[in-house]
Amino acid sequence: MELKVTRGAGPPVSAQQVEIVERKGKGHPDTLCDKAAEELSVRLSEYYIENFGAVQHHNVDKVLLVGGQSNAKFGGGDVIEPIYLLLSGRAVDVVNRDYEKQVPVGKFAVEHTREWLHKDLPHLDVNSDVIIDYKIRAGSTDLVGNFDVSQDVPRANDTSFGVAFAPFSDTERIVLEAEELLNTPKVKKQWPQIGEDIKIMGTRVDNMIHVQVATAIISTETKDADEYMNVMQAVKDQVLDLAVKITDHEVDVSVNTADSYDDDLYYLTVTGTSAEHGDDGQVGRGNRANGLITPYRPMTLEAAAGKNPVSHVGKTYNVAAREIVERVVKEHSDVSQVYCYMVSKIGAPITEPQAVNVELYGECDVDAIKKSVESISEEVIAKLPDVWKGFVKRKYQLW
C-alpha cells in the first residue's frame, strides 16, 4: 500500500473568498432513491445473515424515480398520476442451489420500500400515490466469484475511490443541520405544513452567508395564503436561529423564492415531496456520502447507497476515509483541514488500497505528525473487514 501524508496546496475552504454547499433533504426525489437502494441492501444483508450466515453478493445501487402528477391547492388536493419507483441491480437469490431458501428479493424491494416510505412521508398514500417496481437479476459470474473467494479479508469488488474531508466549515454545518432541523418531529409537530422535501443551498461570499431554502408545503395542512406566508417566516426564523449558534458570519435566509403571490404561485404539495408532480430522481445524483454536495471540496461520483457492504470499496472507502480525517482533526488541533483519498484495485484485499493520500492544512508540522497520521490510517484500514456490520446496523450516513 502506498500511503502518503502530504501538505495540501492553497488555503483551507474557510479562508477562501467563495464557498458553495448544497443538501437535498430526506423527501427529495434523489434522496428517496438513495434510501431505497440502501434500505434494500440492508434488508437483503439481514436475510442473508439470518439464513446463510453471511452477506451474499449484491449491488442494488440503481434506482430510478419518475415523478407523478398532482393537483395541490390550499386545504386539499390529490395525486392524479402516481409516482413510479424502479429498484434495480444485482443480487444473489439462490445460495448453493437451495431453492427451498430462495431469497424473496422482489418481496423486500416492494414491501420493505413501502414500509419505510410510509414512515418517512406520512402524507404519501403508499397504496395509491406510488407504484413500486423492481428489476433485479443475478450478478455476473466473475464478480460473484470474486466475492465468494473464501478468505478472512474480502477482495475489492471494484476499482474505485473514496474521499473525505474534515472538519465541516460553518457554511457546511448550517446547510446540513438546517435540513435536519426542519425535518425533526419537534418542528413538524409545531409546523405540520412543512413537507419532507427540503433542499438547502448555502453560498458564502467573503464573510456573508446566504442560505436558500426550498421547502415543499403540504396543501392539506395549509388553509390559505396567509397561513402559507406564516410558515415561510417560521422556516426562515428556524434557520436563522440555528445559524447564529454556528457562525459569527452575517447570515441571510431566503425561502421558496420561486413563489409569486400576485400570480397565485406557491410551492404546494399533497404528499410533502416534489416527486408527486414532475420532479424525478436517481441514485447518486444527490448528496455525497457525508450528506452534502460540496464543489469546493474533493468529491467522488460513486453512489455509496445500495452497494454491498462487505467488499464494494465505492462504499467502504468513503466511510474509512471519513474516519481517518475525523480522527486526525481530533488528535491534532494544529491541523485546520484534512483531506483523504483512497483508491482500490479490483481483486486485491480491501485492506491493501492501491494508494492512500492524506493532505494536511494549517500551521501543523507535517513531518512531526506524519507517523501519527500514518498510524491512524493503518488502524482504520485494518478494520475494513468488519466495517460491513456498521452498514447493516445503519450506523453510517451515506446521503
PyMOL commands that set and color helices and strands:
alter all, ss='L'
color gray80, all
select helices_A, chain A and resi 13-15+29-52+99-101+105-120+141-148+170-182+185-190+219-221+225-246+261-263+274-276+313-331+366-382+384-386+388-392
alter helices_A, ss='H'
color red, helices_A
select strands_A, chain A and resi 2-7+18-24+58-66+69-73+76-81+83-91+130-137+161-166+194-205+208-218+250-255+268-269+281-282+335-343+355-362
alter strands_A, ss='S'
color yellow, strands_A
deselect
rebuild
show_as cartoon
